[in-house]
């Protein structure tokens, strides 16, 4: 190694450990989290047709075939980004370029931007598949959809919400606290169902008093993606925790509480 190469390699750790970098990384993590938080709030309005300026059933009128293709491409872009960047092999490569303390925040930011692009460019397919006339049943479905979103948020808090979305990592880096070794844990709802976050999304997407073709397409494709995502995620978890996770998988149902795992 030449003297210049040695100097270049020696600069990296010094910069990564500097107070300025730690503070910038912390601000970056907060910014990424705020983008995520705005995105998830918009997602609730987008799916449920509430408050936000553009919902799943509003937007540019587009021929049906074109609308389906555009929507599938948008969902595929999110699925690829969300799955590929979450894989351990990608993380090992990615952290050669992105400092490890902000890796999770960067993942969260990219996922949020992919969703915002989807909301922006989504093409409505307004043909009604079902429309619940009974007001009590309609209110029940809306309430159930809200309950799905609440389940999503509750489930993230049970496994450390701020770690899941990158804030804990940048905070620990700022104060010089070492990251704890990964431990397998099954708090609260995770004792009854392995993936309560995904369960919440499924409930939120399907519990609709008015289901249009566009909403149905979104719910169906995202549900398929959830099952693919579960398979990929559990493959990684078995790689991390081995027999401990295999036993958990045998003991606890994937999505339906209290149902025996198969």
N, C-alpha and C positions, 0 to 999 in steps of 0.2 A: 504494500500500500504506500502510495506517495505521501509526502508531508501534507500536500493540499487535501488529498482524500481524507487523511486522518483528521484534519481540521474540520472538514465538512461534516464528518460523522460525529465528531465530538460536540458540534454545535447543537444538534437535535435534542439530546437529553437536557442540555442546559436551558434551552428555550422552553421545552415542555414542562420543566420544573420551575420556571420562573414565576414570580408573583403576578407579573403582567399577563402571562399566558393563562395562568389559573383563573384570573379575574375575567379575562375575555372568554374563556371556555365556560365559565359560570354564566355570564350574560348570554352567551350563545345557547346554552341549555335552557335558560329561562325563556328566551325568544322562541325556541323550538317548541317548548311546552305550551306557550301561549297560542302559537299557531295551531297546535293540536287541539287545544281546548276550544278555540273558536270553530275549528273544523267539525268537532264532534257535536257541538251545539247546533251548527248549521245542518249536520247530518240528520239530527232529530227532526228539525223543521222540514228538511227536504223530503224525508220519507213519509212523514205524517201530514204534510201539506199545511204546516203552521208557520205563520209569522214571516218566514224568509221570502225574499223577492222571487226566487225561482225554486219550484218544487219538482218532484218527480213527474208531475202531470202537467207542467207548464213549460213554455219555452218555444223555440222556433218550430213551426210546422214543417215537417219533412216527410217525403214519401216513406211508406212503411218499411220497405226493404232497406233503404238507406239508413233509416233511423235504427233499425235492429243492428246493422253492421257497425255503425258508429258506437252505439251503446255497448256492444260486445267488445269492441276494441278498447274502449275506455275501461271497462271492467277487467279485461285481460291485462292491460297495462298496470293497473293497481295490483292484481293478483301476482304478476311476475315480480314486480318491485317488492311487494310485501313478503313474498315467500323466499326469493333469492337472497335478499339482504339479511334475512333472519337465519340463514344456514351457517353452521359453524365454519365450514370450509371457506365460504365467502368472507366471513368476519376475519378469519386468519389472514386472508389476502388483503382485505379492505383496510385493516389497521396498520398496514405498512405505509399507508398514505394519510389516513385519518387518525389523529391521536386517539388512543383507546378511551380516555375519559369522555370524549364527545361522540364516540361511535354510536351509542344508543340514541342520543339526541339527534344525530344526523339521520339515523333510520326513521325516527319518529317524524322528523321534518319532511323527509322525502315521501313518506306514506301520506302525510297530511296534504302535501302539494298534489299528489296523485289524486286524492279524493276531491280536492278543490277543483282540479281540472275536470273531473267527472261531473261534478255538480254544474259547472259552467257550461260544458259542452253537451250535456245529456239532452237527448231528443225525446220528447214525450210521445207516448203511444196511448192516446186517451180513450180508446174503445173500452167499455166497461165489461169486465168479466163477471163480477158480482157486485150488488149494491144492497146492503142490508137496510130494509125499510123499518124494521122494528126499532124504535128509538132506544129502548132499554138494552137490546142486544148490541146496537151500534155503540152506545156509551161503554158497554162492557168490553168491546173489542178495542176501543181507544184506550181505556184504562189498562187493558192487558198489554197493549203496545208500550205505554209509558212504563209499566212494570218491567217489561223486557229491558228498556234502557236503564232503569234503576238497578236491575240485576247486573248489567254490564259494569256499571260504576262500582257497585258494592263488591263485586268479585275482584276488580282490580285492586281495591283497597285491602282486601283480605290477603293478597300476596305481595303487598307493598306497591301501591299506586305510583309513588314517585320514583321508585327504581324501575318499574316497567316502562316509564316514559322519560327516563334519562336524567331526572333532576337529582336523584340521590348520587349518581356517579359524579356529576360536576360539582356538587356540594362537597362530597368527600375529597375530591381532588383539590378544591379551593382551600380546605382546612388541613390538608395533608394527612387525612385519615385513610388507611389502607382498606381496600375492598375486602369484605369478608368472603371466605370460601363458600361456594354454593352448597346449600343444604336442601335436601328434599323435605318438603313439609306440605301438609294437607289441612289448612285451617278451615274451620266452619263448613261452608257449603261444599268445599272440595272433599269432604268426607262422604258426600252423598252423590256427587257427580264430578267427573274428571275435568269437564270443560264448561263451567257455569257462564263464562264470558260469551262463548259461542252460543250457548243455549239462550242467553239474553238477546243476542242479535237475531237469532231465528224467530223468537217470539215477537220482537219489535218489528221485523220485516213482514211477517205473515198476518199479524193481528190487525187487519184493516177492514173497516166497515164498507169502504168502496175500494175495490181492487180493479185497477185498469190493466191493460196488456203491458204497459211500460212498467208498472209496479210489479206485476207478476214476473216479468223478465228479470228485473232486478233481484227480486226475492229468490227466484229459482236459481239463477246463476251464482249469487252469493252463497246460497245454501250448499250448492255443489262445491264451491270453493272452500267453504268451511270444512267439509268432510276431507277434502284433499289436504287442507292446512293441518287438520288434526293428525292425519297419517304422517305428514312430514315432521310435525312438532313432536309426536310421540316417538318417532324414530330417533330424533336428537336426544330426547329425554332418556330413552333407554341407553343411548351411548354415554350419557352423563352419569346416570344413576344405576344402570344395570338391573340386577335382580330386584332391587328395592322398588323400581318403577314397574317392573313386570308383575310383581305381586300386587301392587296397587291397581294396575290395569285389570287383573283378574278379579279383584275384590270389589271395585267400584265401577258403576256404569259410566259410559262415555257421556251421554247427554240427558238421559231420562232418570231423574232421581229415584232411588230405591229399587230400580230394576237391576237384576243381576247382570253382571258383565258377561259377555259371550266371547 
